[in-house]
């Protein structure tokens, strides 16, 4: 009976240690996920700003057809 209790105690200790490791890993993964989401949001903002700048630059360029007509005259 003493051996059974000792084995049960050891198993409980291993389970508690495993639960602690999983809790630590869960916290780490949550932090990484939050960081990844923030990085994605920053990248999306940068891409949107770049798209706006490119569209603005393109709107200032003469149309290809207009360019040819101006060159012909």
N, C-alpha and C positions, 0 to 999 in steps of 0.2 A: 504494500500500500504506500509506503514511504517513497518507493521508486516511482510509482504512478504520479504522486503529487509533485515530485521533483521534475519529472518529465513534463507534466502539465505546466508547471511554473516556467520552465525553460521555453516551452512552446509559446506561452503568453508573452514572455519577454521578447522573443523573436518577432512575434506578431506586432508588438508595440514598436519595436525598432523599425520594422518594415513600414508601419503606418507613419512613423515620423519621417522616414525617407520619402515616402510618397507625398506627404504634406509639403516637405521642402521642395520637392520637384514640382509640385503643383503651383506653389508660389513663384518659383523661377519661371515656369512656363507662362503663367499669367503675366508676369512682368515682360517677358519677351514678346508676348502677343500684343500687349499694350504698346510697346516700343515699335513693333512692326506696323501696327495700325497708324501710329503717329507718323512714321516714315512714309507710309503709303499716302496719307493725307497731304504731307508736305510735297511729295512728288506730284500728286494730282494738281495741287495749287500751282506748282512750278510749270507743269505742262499746260495748264490753262492760261497762265500768264504768257508763256512762250507762244501759244496758239494765237492769243490776242495780238501780240506784237507782230507775228508773221502776217496775220490777216490785215493789220493796219498797214504794214509795209507793202503788201500786195495791192491794197486799195490805192496806194499812192503811185503805183506803176501804171504807165499807160497800157491800154489793152494792146495785144499783139497786132490786131488788124489796124488800129489807129496808128501804130508805129509805122507800118508799111505804107499807109496812105500819106503820112507826113513825109516819109522818105521819097515818095514818088513825086511830090509837088515841090 
